[in-house]
Amino acid sequence: MKAGAGPGAGAGTGADRLIRATYRLQLTPDFGFADARALIPYLRDLGISHLYLSPSLQARPGSTHGYDVIDPTRISSELGGEDELRALAQAAHGARLGLVLDIVPNHMATDEGNRFWTDPELRKQFFDLDPVSGRHRRFFDVDDLAGVRQEDPVVFAATHRLVLDLVSEGVIDALRIDHPDGMADPAGYLTRLREAGVSTVWIEKILEGGEQLRDWPATGSVGYEFLNAVIGLFVDPAAQEAFTALWEHVSGDARRFPEIALQAKSEQAGTTFTPELERLARAYGEPVEPDELVRAVAHFPIYRTYVVAAACEGGPAVDDADRRAIDETGMADGLASALLLERPAPAEFVTRFQQTTGPVVAKGVEDTAFYRYGRLTALCEVGGDPGRFGVSIEGFHRANRERAQRFPAGMLTTNTHDTKRSADVRARIAALTWIPAEWTAAVRHWLELTDELVAGGAPDDTERYFIFQTLLGAWPIEAERMTAYMEKALREAKRNSNWITPDEEWERRVMAFVTGLYSHTAFLSVFAPFVARTAELGDRIALGQVALKLTAPGVPDIYQGDELAFHALVDPDNRRPVDWEWRQALLAQLSGGAEPDGETIKLALTRRLLQLRIRRPEALGPEGGYTALAAGEGAVAYRRGEDVVIAVAVGPHGINAELQGAAGRWRNLMSDGELTLDDRAPLSELIAEHGLIVLERV
């Protein structure tokens, strides 16, 4: 996995810029290419190999995220334009760092400044338009983002010419592809990219349950499956009964998550996505009941299938994974046989059906059900399954082995610009499963204490339970940030308010409750010590997540600011400006020999492990392999290559086991001391201080 080099490569070469670790930067009009360039010395000293830039093609004026592209043939003038991008690349390459660029091929903004949209002929060619209604394929439910026909080679060439030129020149080393599932043929799109010379491509593919990434020409996913596996590892399965009982008590709802998710998907399919289903009905070419299509779409267990519609005319066979997904829906035989190409079917119907299920899953599950089902909100994450209470150690090992074999350079993440909660917030909430009896008692007490703040039934107990978990995970958090989050949470849940017709009076009463907590002496007097207790446990989990992400098979990605304690909620909260000067000052202190303290331990661990990746590329790189080590039921341990061993405590119970398979002389990266281990070493002594140990062979 070596990045390409060319005229724009500066002092470094492609071989110098082996992708070891990426650092995601959210560019905005207030933080552009020049600001990113100023961070290069800091990121180099931290141990990053590649800056990972948010979308940088020309978006709407004033765009704060770059996903509303209006001209893919130009670099964003608000970010500094192409000259500043090239200056950033030159400076990065001079420091032997590379650039990864996030691009948005699935859609563009329907904006007056978008010539592809305003020109009637270009609009017909470039955008996926319904010939009957004239309504365009949307990005999810966003009307002003229109789907692009990347299956057309002319459209692909026009929208990728600039990006491909930057890659071929060595200005950009790798790409991240946003939402490939929206395209007609994701596999064909990725093949076209590979043929155009893009060798390193990560895709934002959301994998559900036991779904596996297809054997596409891609480097791997952006890592949501790792995110969910690593937090699940720290959830104590023994606490499931207590948490289920508490949830049923506060919510009055005994349904399991799949039932809640199905209801939410059905609602979305039958309302928000009515235009898409009407188009499907027309494309089907035969009479079909609307409820039949709603049921078929809502019961889909994964984002989508990948049947190539051209197979109707003798193309490749349907993949077994596609067949299993369609069979699982229990849809009518006629629809199923059409989608499985077992009988002649309109290619448009097969393609559009697959482009429709993904948005229904995303809006129904991630943007509705996750805000309704709060048994343990740490598990309500993109690609996650909150109905699954934790991940076994063997399950974690199995996922790592599979990644090492199939996608050894796949991305590993714990935070993104789209996560519902930051990794540190999830860590604190997961820690509650280590003290289930204390948590249950605390919640019941807090409900009683705060009854006097409830007005007209608002917030209800379900909402209060969300508030308590959120406060605990993000504390200390300003009241303004909490109320902004709760407004979004209420509207996404669509229980007592929504985005289309918000119940502003209900929302006002909920916000009054939230702000009232900040001056409620009786509540704060018991809440503060409980947070302190949970934060102590959460900090151990947070460090464990860092250690696993930076040593597991794959390429770790660090979200901006997350090298220090980062307690953030869903966007836009997680996209707030970062205090770069403070981070630079703390890193300078550590580099000067300062001992890590409570504020800098996460930064120190991140730096040490990134430097380890520089020293030991043969062990921690794509060829490093993965060997699980026996460490009992309370810890996960593995060896990378022959020279790196890691062990992390993952539960509340004592570590009585021995670490096996780590004989030799080692340097302890947590203390900088040396030690010699026999083939069986007492684990409790090794990981006592921080709940983890990382060993580098001397």
N, C-alpha and C positions, 0 to 999 in steps of 0.2 A: 504494500500500500504506500507507494511513494508518489508524492505530488509532482506534477510536471513543472518544467522550468522553461524559460523563454526570455525574450527581450525585456520583459517587465520584472524579471526575477531579482534584480539588484545583486547584492553581494553573495547571497546564499544560492544554493542550487536545490533542485528537486530532491536529491539524495539527502541533503542537509535537513530537509523539512519533512522528515518522517512524522506522520501524524500520531503523536503520543497523547495529547490532551487538548481539548478545545475550551474556549471561554466565550460564552454567549454575551454579546453586547446589543442592547436595545437602542438603536439609533433613532433620534428624533430631531426636529428642527433646532432644538436646544442642545443637542449632543450629536454632532456630526462626525465626519471623517477626521477632521483636524483634532477634535477632542479624543477620538480613539487613538490617533497617532501619538498623542501625549502620554498614553498609558502603556506604550510598548515597553519601556524599561521596567516598569512595575510587573507586567505580565511575564516578561522574560525572566526576571529574578524569581518570580513565583514558581516558574517551571512549565508554563504553558507553551505548547508548540504552535497553536493556531488560534487566531482571532476568528470568532464565528459571528458574522454580521447578520443582523435582521434584514429583511427585504430592503434593497437599496436602489431599485429601479424607480423611475419617475412615478410617484403616487400623486393623489390629490394634493393641492396646496394645503399645507398645514397638517398633513397626516401625521399622527403620532405613532404609527405602527408600520406603515409601508405595505400593508396587504391590500390596499385599494389602488392598484397600479392603473395608470392611465396611458403610459407610454413605455413599453418594454424595450424600446430602441434607445432610451436615454437613461443615464444615471441621474438620480435625484438631485436637482439643483438645491433643494432645501438642506440636503446633507453635505453639499459642497461641490457636487458635480464630478464628472469623470476625472478631471485633473487632480482633485483632492483624493479621490479613490486611488488613483495611481501613485500619488505621493504616499498615501498610507501603505500601499503594497510595497513600495520601494523601501520605506523605513522598516516595515516588518521583516522583509526579506533580508535587509541589512543586518538585522538582529537574529537572523535565522529562524524567524517565525513566518508562518503562512497565513492565508486567508481562506475561510470557508464562507460562502454566500448562500443565504436563504433566498430561494426564488419561488414565485407564485404562478405556476403555469396554468392552473385550473380556471382562474377567473380574472376579470378586469372590472374596473369601476365603470358604471354607466354615467359618464360625466361629460359635460360640454367640452372639456379639454382633451377628451379621448377621440382622436380622429378615426380610430377603427370603429367606434360606436356611432359617431355623428354622420359618417359617410354611409348612406343606405346600402351601397353595394358591398363595402367592406364589412358592414354589420352582418349581412347575410352570410358572408364567407367565414368570418372569424368567430361568430357567436352562435351558440346552440339555441336556435329559435324554433318555437312551435309554429309551423306553417298555418295552423288553423286559428289559434288565439292570438298569435303574435307575441305572447308572453315568453320571456327567455328563461332558460334553466338558471336557477339561482344558486348562489353559494349558501347551502343550508336554507335558512328562511330570510336571508338578507336580499331585499328586492333590488338594491342598487349595486350588487355585485353579480355580474353575468358570466355564465360558464363559457369557456373558450374551447373551440373545436381543435384540440391538439392532435386529433387523429388525422387531420388534413396536413400533408407534408408542407404545403405552402404556408399554412398558418404556423406550423412548428418552426419553419425556417425564419419567418419574419419576426416571431416573438422571441427567438433564441439567438439571433445573429450576434447581438452585442455580448451576451453572456458567453457564448461559445468562443468568440474572439478573445475575450478576457481570459478564458481558460487556456486557449491555445498559446497565448502570449506568456502565460505563467503569472499573470496578475492575480488570478483566482486559482486556488489549488484544488478546491473541492466544492460540491454543491449539496445543499439540503433542499429537498423538494417538498413543498407544502401540499398537503391534501391530495395525494395521487389518486385516491379512491373516487374523486369527482370526475376523473377523465373516462372517456369511453373505453380505452384499452391501456391500463397502467403498464402492463408488461411490454406492450409495443412501444410506448413512450420511453420507457427506460432503455429498451434496446436501441432506439434511435439516439438517445443521449450517449450511450456507450460507443456506438458507431461513429458519433461525431467527435470522439476523443475525450470524453469525460470519464475518467477511470475511478474516481471516488465520489460516490453518491449515497447520501443517507435519505431515507424516505420517511415522512410522517405517516406511518402506517399504524393504525390502532388495532392491536390484536386482542381478541376477546377470548376469555377462558383458555382452553387448550389449543386455540388456533396457532398455527405456525406460519412464519413468514414464507412466502412462496420462493421457489428457486429462480428469482429474477436477477437480471444483471445489476445488482445493487450491493453496496458495501454493507448495508444493514438498515435497521430501523433507527429512529431517533431515541429509542430506549425507554418508552413508557412501560414495557413489560418488565424491565429491570426495576424501575421505580416501584412498581406494585409488588414485585417479589421481595425486594429488600425491606420494605416497611412491613410486609406481611410476616417476614421472618421474626420480627420483634413482638408480634402480637401473640400473647399467651393463649393457646386454644382452650386451656382449662377454665378461662374466664367467660367462655361463650354463653353458658347457661345464665350466669349472673347478668350479663349485658343484655341478653335477650329478654329476661324478665323485667329489667329496668326499662328497656325500650317499650315493651308492651304496656307497662304501667303508665309511662308519661304520654304515650301516643294513643293508647286505647286501640291499637291496631295489631292483631296477631299475625297478619299476613307476612310471608317471607318476601325477600327482595325480588325474586323473579316475578311474582304476582304484581308488585308495585311497578316494576319496570314495564311489564306488558301493558298495564293500564295506561301508563304515561305514553308509551309508543303508540298505542291505539288512539289516544286522544290527539296526538300530533299528526298521525296519518289521516285521521278523519276530519281535521280542521285546518291546521297550518299548511299541510301539504295537499290539500284538495286539488289545487291546480295541477300538481305533478301527477296525481292519480287520475285526473280527468284526461291528461295527455296519454297516460299509459293505456287507459281504456280505449281511446281512439286508435292508438298504435296496435293494439292487440288484434283488431280486425274482426273480432267475433263478439257477440253479446256477452258481457260480464257484469255481474252485480257489483256495485261500488263496495259493499261490505266484504265481498270476497277478496278484492284487492287490498282493502284496509287490513283484513286478517292476514293475508299473505305477507304484507310488508311488516306489520307490527310483530309478527311471530319470528322474524328473522333473527337467528342467534348470533350472527356476526355482522360486521359492517356491510359486506357485500360478497358476491361470487365474482368469478373472473372468466366466465364463458365467453369465448370470442364469437361474436354473432356471425361472422363469416363462415363459421363451422356449419351453419345451416346448409351451406353449399359444398360440403365435403371437406371441411377443415379439420383441425385437431380434435381429439376426443375430449369429453368433459372430464375435468379433474375430479378425483374421488372426494376431495375436500368440498368441492362445489356441490357434488351430489349429496353428501351428508348434510350440508347446511340446508339445502332445499327440502330434503326428506324430513328434517327436524321441524320444519314449520307446520307440517300437516296441511299444507295448502291443497286446494282442489286438484284432482289428477290432471285436468286439462291444462291448468297453469303450470304445474310442475313439469309435465312432459314437454311443454313449449320451452320452458327455461332450460331444460336439460337437453334440448335439441333432439328429443326422441320422436318428434313429429315436426313437419314444416312450421316455422314460426317467423313472423316479421323480424328482421334484424333490429329495427328500431325499437321494438318492444323489448327484446332480450337485453339490449344495451341500456335503454333508459330505466328498466326495472332495476338493474344493478347500480345505476347512478342515483336511484331514489332511496334504496334501503339505508345507505350510509347516513344521509342527513336525518332520517327518521330515528335511527339508533342514537345518533349524537344528540339530537334535541330531546328525544324522549328519555334517554338514560342519563347522559351527562348533565344536561341542562334542565332536567325536570326531576327524575326519580332520585338523583343524588341529593336534591334539596328537600325531598320528602322523607327519605329513609335515613334516619340518623342514629342507628344503633351504635356505630363507631365511625365517626366522620373521617377518621384517618384513612379509611378504606374507600371513601367516595372520591376516587381519583380517575382521571382519564385512562381508559383501558382497564380499570379495576373492577372488581366484583365484590361489593360490600356484603354480599350474602355468604362469601367464603371467609371464615373467621381465622385468618392467618395462613402462613405458608410453612410447610415442614422443612426441616434442614435438608432432607433428601430431595425434596422438590426444588429447593434452591440450588443444590449441587447439580441436579439433572438439567436445569435451565442453563447453568454455566457451562456444563459439558457440551450441550447442544450448540450454544453460541460459539464456543471455542472451535467446534468442528465445522459448523456451517457458515457463520458470519463472525469470524474472529476479530474483525475490525468494526463490528456494529457499535453504535453509540450507547453509552451508559449515562443515564441522567437521573437526578432526583428532584430537580426543579426546572421548569421552563416558564416561558411567558404565558402559558395557558394552563398551568396547574391550578387546581382548586385551592390548595394550601401549600406553603413552602415545606421543605423537608423537615425543618426544625419544628414547625407547628405540628406536622404529622407525628413527629417523634414524641412530643409531649402527650398527644392524645393517645397514641399507641401505648405509652407508659401506664395509662389508666388500667390496662388489662393486667398489669402486674400487681395492682391494689384494688381489685374489684369490690371487695366489701367496703373499703374506705370510700370509694367513689359512689357506690350506691347510697351509703348513709349521707354523704355530702350533698348529693343531688336532692334527696328527699328533704334535707334540712333547708337547702337554698330555696326550694319551691315554697316551703312554708314561710321563710323569712321575706320573700319577695312578693307574696300574694297581694300585699297592700299597694304594690306598684302596678298591678294589672288593672286595666280600665275597660269595661265593656267586653271582657273576654279576651282582650288583646294585650300581650301576645298569649296564644294558647300554650299548653304545656309542651307540645312538640316544638314550637318555636323557642320557648324558654330553654329547652334542652340543647337546641342548636346554639343559642346564645352562650350558655354556660361552657360548652365545649370550645367554642370559638374564642371566648375570653381567655380561657385557661391556656389554649394553645398559643395565643399571640400576645399575652400579657407581658409587659405593660403596653397597651395600645390606646391611642387617643380615641376619645368618644366619637370624633368626626369620622375616623376610619371605620369604627364599628357600625355606626349608623349607615354609612355608605354601603358597607358590606351587607347589612341586613336588608336594605332596600332591594339590592340585587337578589339576595337569597329568597325573599318573600315573592318577588315577581317570577323568579325562575321556578319556584315550587308550584306556583299557580294553584295554591290552595285557598288563600284568603286575599290574594291580590295577583296581578299579572301585568305584563308589559302593555297589552293592548288597552285594557280598561282597568287601570290600577284603582284599588280601593284606598284612596288617599287618607281617609279618616282612620282606617285600620292601621295603615302604615304610620300615621302620626302617633297613634297610641303605642305602637311597638317602639318607635324611636324615643318616646318619652320614657318608656320602661328602661331602655338601654342607658340613656343619659342619667336616669334616676339611680341606677346602680352605682355610678361613680361617686355619689354622695350619700349612699346608704351605709351608714356606719356599722350596723349590725351585720350586714352581708359582707362588707369588706373585711371586718375583723376576723371572719372565719375563712373567707375566700383567699386572702393574701397568704396565710401560712400553708394552705392546701396547694396553691400555685407553687410556692417555694419547694414543697416536697415533690411535686410532680416535675418541676423544672430540673431538679437534681437527677431524677431518673431519665427524663427526656434528653438531657445533655449527654448521658452515656449512650443512648440510642443514636443521637445525632452524630456523635463521633464514630460509632460503629458503622453507620451508613456511609460516612466519608471514607472510612478505611476500606470497606467492601467495594465501593464504587471505583476507587483509585487503584485497586489491585485485581479485580475480577477480569475475566477475559472480555476484551472490548476496548473502546476508546472513551475515557471518561470526559464528560462535559460539565463545566461549572457555569452556573448561571450568574450573571453579574451581581456582585456583592455577596455571594453565598459563601465566600471563604471565611467570613465572620458570621456570628450568630445572625440569622436572617429569619425573622418571624413575620411572614407576609401572607396575605389572603389572596383570593382570586383577583384577576385583573379588573380594574387598573391598579389595585393596591400593590401587586408584585412588580409593577413597572415604574415605581416611584424613583426619583433621582437617587443615585448612589453617592455616598461621601467618599470620594476617591482619595482625597488628601489624608483622611484619617487612616484608611487602609494602607496607603503608602508609608505613612509614618510608623505604623505598627510593624509592617514588614521590615522596615529599616532597623527598628529596635531588635527584632528577632535575628536579623542578619548580623547585627553588631554583637550578638552573644547574649541578649536578654533571655532569661528563663521564661517559658510560657506561663501565663496565668489564666484565670477563668475567662478573660476576654479574648486572649490570643491563642488558646489551646487548639481551637479548630483551624485557625490560620496556620499555626505551626505544624499541625498534622498534615494539612493539605500541602504545604511547602515541602515537608520531608518526603512525602510519598510521591509528589511530582518529580522531585530530584532523584528519588529512587528509580522512577521510570526512565530517567535520562541515563542513569548508571547501569541499569539492568534491562536494556531493550530486548535481549534474547529471552529473558524470563517473562517479562510483562508485555511483550509485543505480541503480534498475531501468531507467531510460531511458538509461543511460550508453553502451550499446553495447559492442562488443568488436572490436578490430582487431589481428590477429596481425602482428608485425613480424619481418622477417628478421634472424636473429642467429646463423646458422651452426648446426652440429650440437651444440655444447656448451652452449647457453644457450637459455632460453625468454624471449621478450620480447613485450609487447603494449602497446597504447594503449587507455586508457579515455576515451571522449569525445575532446576535443581537448587536454585539459589535464593528463593523468596518463600517464606512461610507466613501465614496470617491466621490468627485465631481471634474470634469475637464472641463474647458472651451475649446470648440472645434472649434470655429469659430471667425471671425474678428468682429462680431457685438457685441454690448453691451449686458451685461447679466442683464436683467430686471426681470427675473423670481424669484420665491421663491423656496427654497429647501423644499420639503415636505417629511414627514415620518422620520425625524431625531430628534425628541424631546428627550431631556435628557441632562445629564451633560457629557461633552466630553473633552478629551485632544486633542489639535491641534498639530499634529506631525510636522507641518511646523514651528511652533513657540515655541513649548513646553508649551504654555499657556493653561489655561482651560477656557471653556465657556459653558454656558447653553443655549440650543436652544428650542424654541417653535416648535410646529408641522409645522409651516411655518416660514422659516427664509430667509431674503434677501440674495440671493446668491452672488450678486456683492460684498458685504462687506466681505464675507468669502474667496473668491478666488482672491482678488484684487492683491496681491503681485506677485505670481508665476503662476496664472492661474489655480490653483488647491488647494484642501484641502483634507487632510486625517484625519479622526477623530477616536479616540479610546475611547470607553466608560470608564468613570471613575467608 
